[in-house]
């Protein structure tokens, strides 16, 4: 599944970044470039991060103080 349309980064690349230790959207940007341009994929990145850990992933929803679990698709 394509996550970042601007830079053609797919979910496998984002999951690989998580496997390498990415814990925030910023970490994923640094490792894959996904999310570095328009930011429209930040919620999708946050959801993928939420599949691996629960809590503050650094995504827009988390940074806004909503304190939702990043993997909760109904909250993003």
C-alpha positions, 0 to 999 in steps of 0.5 A: 500500500502506498503511504506517501504519494509525494515520494512513493514510499509504501507501507513495507518501507515504513514498517521496515523503518519501525523495525529499525527503531523508528518510534515517531513520525519524525523518525520515519521521515528521517529513515524513509523520507515519507511525510517530508513534503506535504505531510498528508501521510502523517496520519497513515504513518502514525497508524502504522507506528501504532500497530507496533507500539501504543502511546505518543508516536509524535504524530499530529493527533498525538502532538495535538494533545488528544492522547489517542492511541496512534493505532486507533483509526477512528481517532486519526 
